[in-house]
Amino acid sequence: MSVAISEFIDFIKVAQLYGLLALWRVRCFVFFSSQSGSHRQNAKEMAQDSMNQTKRDALMNPQLVRPPRLSRQWGVILMTIFSATLALLWFQRVVIGHPTQANSAPAPALSIGTAAAKKGDISVYLNALGTVTPVYTVTITSRVSGQITSVNYREGQMVRKGAPLLEIDPKPYEAQVTAQEGQLAHDHALLSEARVDLERYKAAYSRNAIAKQQLDDQEQVVRQYEGSVKNDEGNLQSAKVNLAYCHITSPIDGRVGLRLVDPGNLAVANSSTPLVVVTQIRPITVVFSVAEDYLPRIQQQLRQGHRMTVDALDRAQEKKIATGSLLTLDNQIDTGTGTIKLKAIFPNQDDSLFPNQFVNAKLLVDTHPSALLIPASAIQRNAQGAFVYVVRPDQTLALRSITVGTVDNNVAEVQGLQSAEIIATDNFDKLRDGLKVVSENASAHTQTGAGR
């Protein structure tokens, strides 16, 4: 097209030159008409000489030639008509009469990506937003008051059940244990003495040496000392328990959080301020909600004893974080949302799931065998519904309406196609029914067909 434009510019320059010559001819005609017969011949010769000189000047330098001031309006009109006529002739000759190679040659076939419809199994998943929830979370507080003497864990450390965490000064409670042991020994001695006296009173009473009332009183004294001994034993056990509370240990296997207290701090008995928090993360659970419409299918799988797989995916649903199984479901439906909560359990040996983390949960509820599968990206939609572009054997496109079923990982189950049919997968903005195309991966489809 740039060549044609250059040719048109050159053509206009030549047209301007010839237009100037035409103006001189018109001027001469007017001049000759106005002169008498005696001067007409001389004027004609002078005009001829002037025109010849003008031709020579125009050929050497067209810019030096200027139209005469006489009859300027006529000159402008004639130049406009002459230029328009030349432009029309150029357009007919160059654009219409001599089309470019791009217009005369047929349009090349459009290159597109394709894929073949094939049969296979596809899984039916329920997608939901879930929250990672620990099986156990223990907030440890002090059962006794005292000064913290040592912190026996590192922040973020994995601890086993019974591992020491904190130490509270035990000296006051050791003293209480000693005092209770002394009181118990004292009351034991009194009990022994009362029992000896009781035996003596029994012997004396058998000889009628004492009254029956005195024997009965001694029996009650023995029972009183027995009660005192039991009370002392209880107090001793309580003192020993308080002493044991000075050594705080982990009640579960789990991960310790950040340190909340330091050595030297004062621990207060039964305070709401935690000393340390331990969270079990192996195994760990994910709680998510699904619509109540899916409840019968889930219950049927659980009643049959099937293990229902649950995948935990990242926020973008592109990376699978962990795989577990459905543990249980809640005992009631949330009437506000029409959903029911489900809990899945994950081994989490690599600690990929973290407490209170948001994940996308995918619950496998069924598998469709021998389904017709195509890439989900090949499916287009219009007012009539979903459709695909099918590549005919003559490499032309045909628009085909389909019914879309389950979609999983960019693979869709469809109806309305035949196995091994080739469909377009890109360049949809340029596609139309009947368009000639070339498949970029035609050889791969040919090998696949030969293999079948």
Secondary structure as the mmCIF struct_conf table of DSSP 4:
data_model
#
loop_
_struct_conf.conf_type_id
_struct_conf.id
_struct_conf.beg_label_comp_id
_struct_conf.beg_label_asym_id
_struct_conf.beg_label_seq_id
_struct_conf.end_label_comp_id
_struct_conf.end_label_asym_id
_struct_conf.end_label_seq_id
HELX_RH_AL_P HELX_RH_AL_P1 SER A 2 SER A 34
BEND BEND1 GLN A 35 GLN A 35
HELX_RH_AL_P HELX_RH_AL_P2 GLY A 37 MET A 60
HELX_RH_3T_P HELX_RH_3T_P1 PRO A 62 LEU A 64
BEND BEND2 ARG A 69 ARG A 69
TURN_TY1_P TURN_TY1_P1 LEU A 70 SER A 71
HELX_RH_AL_P HELX_RH_AL_P3 ARG A 72 TRP A 90
HELX_RH_PI_P HELX_RH_PI_P1 PHE A 91 ILE A 96
BEND BEND3 GLY A 97 HIS A 98
HELX_RH_AL_P HELX_RH_AL_P4 GLN A 101 SER A 104
BEND BEND4 ALA A 105 ALA A 105
HELX_LH_PP_P HELX_LH_PP_P1 PRO A 106 ALA A 109
STRN STRN1 LEU A 110 ILE A 112
STRN STRN2 THR A 114 ALA A 116
STRN STRN3 LYS A 118 PRO A 134
BEND BEND5 VAL A 135 VAL A 135
STRN STRN4 THR A 137 ILE A 140
BEND BEND6 ARG A 143 VAL A 144
STRN STRN5 GLY A 146 VAL A 151
TURN_TY1_P TURN_TY1_P2 GLU A 155 GLY A 156
STRN STRN6 MET A 158 VAL A 159
TURN_TY1_P TURN_TY1_P3 LYS A 161 GLY A 162
STRN STRN7 PRO A 164 ILE A 168
HELX_RH_AL_P HELX_RH_AL_P5 LYS A 171 SER A 206
TURN_TY1_P TURN_TY1_P4 ARG A 207 ASN A 208
BEND BEND7 ILE A 210 ILE A 210
HELX_RH_AL_P HELX_RH_AL_P6 LYS A 212 TYR A 245
TURN_TY1_P TURN_TY1_P5 CYS A 246 CYS A 246
STRN STRN8 HIS A 247 THR A 249
BEND BEND8 PRO A 251 ASP A 253
STRN STRN9 GLY A 254 VAL A 256
BEND BEND9 LEU A 258 LEU A 258
TURN_TY1_P TURN_TY1_P6 PRO A 263 GLY A 264
HELX_LH_PP_P HELX_LH_PP_P2 ASN A 265 ASN A 265
STRN STRN10 LEU A 266 ALA A 267
TURN_TY1_P TURN_TY1_P7 ALA A 269 ASN A 270
BEND BEND10 SER A 272 THR A 273
BEND BEND11 LEU A 275 LEU A 275
STRN STRN11 VAL A 276 THR A 279
BEND BEND12 ARG A 282 PRO A 283
STRN STRN12 ILE A 284 ALA A 291
HELX_RH_3T_P HELX_RH_3T_P2 GLU A 292 TYR A 294
HELX_RH_AL_P HELX_RH_AL_P7 LEU A 295 ARG A 303
TURN_TY1_P TURN_TY1_P8 GLN A 304 GLY A 305
STRN STRN13 THR A 309 LEU A 313
TURN_TY1_P TURN_TY1_P9 ARG A 315 ALA A 316
BEND BEND13 GLN A 317 GLN A 317
BEND BEND14 LYS A 319 LYS A 319
STRN STRN14 LYS A 320 LEU A 329
BEND BEND15 ASN A 331 GLN A 332
STRN STRN15 ASP A 334 ASP A 334
TURN_TY1_P TURN_TY1_P10 THR A 335 GLY A 338
STRN STRN16 THR A 339 PHE A 346
TURN_TY1_P TURN_TY1_P11 GLN A 349 ASP A 350
BEND BEND16 LEU A 353 LEU A 353
TURN_TY1_P TURN_TY1_P12 PRO A 355 ASN A 356
STRN STRN17 PHE A 358 PRO A 375
HELX_RH_3T_P HELX_RH_3T_P3 ALA A 376 ALA A 378
STRN STRN18 GLN A 380 ASN A 382
TURN_TY1_P TURN_TY1_P13 ALA A 383 GLN A 384
STRN STRN19 GLY A 385 VAL A 391
TURN_TY1_P TURN_TY1_P14 PRO A 393 ASP A 394
BEND BEND17 GLN A 395 GLN A 395
STRN STRN20 THR A 396 THR A 396
STRN STRN21 LEU A 397 SER A 401
STRN STRN22 THR A 403 ASP A 408
TURN_TY1_P TURN_TY1_P15 ASN A 409 ASN A 410
STRN STRN23 VAL A 411 GLN A 415
BEND BEND18 GLY A 416 GLY A 416
TURN_TY1_P TURN_TY1_P16 SER A 419 ALA A 420
STRN STRN24 ILE A 422 ALA A 424
BEND BEND19 ASP A 426 ASP A 426
HELX_RH_3T_P HELX_RH_3T_P4 PHE A 428 LYS A 430
TURN_TY1_P TURN_TY1_P17 ASP A 433 GLY A 434
STRN STRN25 LYS A 436 LYS A 436
STRN STRN26 VAL A 437 SER A 439
TURN_TY1_P TURN_TY1_P18 GLU A 440 ASN A 441
HELX_RH_AL_P HELX_RH_AL_P8 ALA A 442 GLY A 451
#
